[in-house]
Amino acid sequence: MTEQQKKAFLSFQQGELDAVLMYRKLAELTDDSEMKEAFLEAAKDEGRHAVICRKYTEEDLKASDGLANIISKAYKFMPRALLLRGVAIGEYKGGDSYRPYIADFPELEQIMFDEYRHGDKMKNLAKRGKK
């Protein structure tokens, strides 16, 4: 693994860990059972992704609650649809960030597709227009 690759993987790992907290926070905040289930499923996937990244970095990182705190505040004040569309965009960008590494690390392809699936799920939840 090159230094540039390790730097990218550390960023991926941190992002995945932070996303676990974000989705767990969203699950706590909603009273909509379908949303809660989607958020908890995404959190589980993000945790699995962090474990895969850790295998390559061999570094133990800690989740930062910064993203979860921002999302928590936004959840209280923003229209749900707008917030979830923003989360979807983040998931799509996250998926795209793995693409350049798939040739050397084929295991990342599933993570990329999971991120796209999360984006689609958040976009679909946003369309429901639930407050």
N, C-alpha and C positions, 0 to 999 in steps of 0.2 A: 504494500500500500504506500503510495506516495504521500508526501507531506500535504499536498493540495487535497488529495482524496481524504486523508485523515481529518483535515480541517472541515471538509464538507460533511463527513460522517458525524463529527462532533456536533455540528450545527443541526443535522438531521435528528440526532439522538436527543438533543436538548428540545428541539421543536416538538418531537413526539411526546416527551415527558410532560412538557407544558400543556400540550393538547389533552393529555389524560385529565389533568386538573380542570381544564376549561370545560370539557364535556361532563365531568362529574358535577361541576358547579351548575351547569345548565340543567342537568337532571334534577338537582336539588331544588332549583328555582321553579320548575314547571309543575303544573298540576295536570297536564295533559299526558295521559298514559302512553300514547303513541310516541310523543316527543321524548318522554323519559326513556322509553325503551331504545329509541334511536340514539340518544345521547350516550346511554350506558354501553350500547354495542360499539359505538365509535370509540369510546374511552378504552374499551377492552382491546380493540384493534390497535389503537395508538400505543398502548402498553406493549403489545406484541412487537410492534415496529421498533420501539425503543430497545427491546431485548435483542433484536436482530442487529441493530446498529451497534449496540454495545459489544456484540461478538467481534466486530471489526475494530472498534476503537480501543477495546480493553480498558475503558475508563468508566468509573462509576460517577455518574452525574446525578444531580438532584433537580427535581422539578422546581421551577420558579412559579410562584402564584401570581405573578404580574399580569399575565394574560387572563387568567381566571378572574382576577379582581376587576380588570377593565370590562370583561364580558359581563360580569355580574352587575356592574353599574349600568352598562349599556342596556342590559336586559330590562332594567327597571324603568328606563326612560325612552328607549327607542322603540319604534314599531317592531314587533317580532319579525315581520317579514323582511324588513330592511336588515336587521341584525343577522338573521339566518342566511340571507343572500351574501352578506359580508363573510360569514363563516364559510359558505360554499366557495367563494372566490379564493379564500385562503387555502382550502383543501385542493382546489384545482392547481393553484400555484405550487403547493407542496408536492403534488403528484408530478408536475412538470420538472421539479428540481431533481427528482431521482432519475429521470430519463437518460441523462448523459453518462450515468454510471452503470447502466444495466449490462452493457457489453462485457464489462470486467467483473460485475457482481450480479449475475442473473437473478439471485434471490430478491433483488430490489424491484423486479418487475411486478411481483404480487403486491408489494407495498404501494407502488405507483397506482395500480388498479384499485386498491383499497381506498386510496386518497380520492381518486375520481369518483368512486362509489359513494364515499362520504359527502363529496360535493353535490352529487346528484340528490342524495337523500335530504341534505339541508335545503337545497333549492326546492324540492318537492314539498317539504314541510313549510317553507316560506310561502308557497302558493296557496296553502290552506288558509292563510290569513288569520290564524289564531292569535289572540292577544295573550 
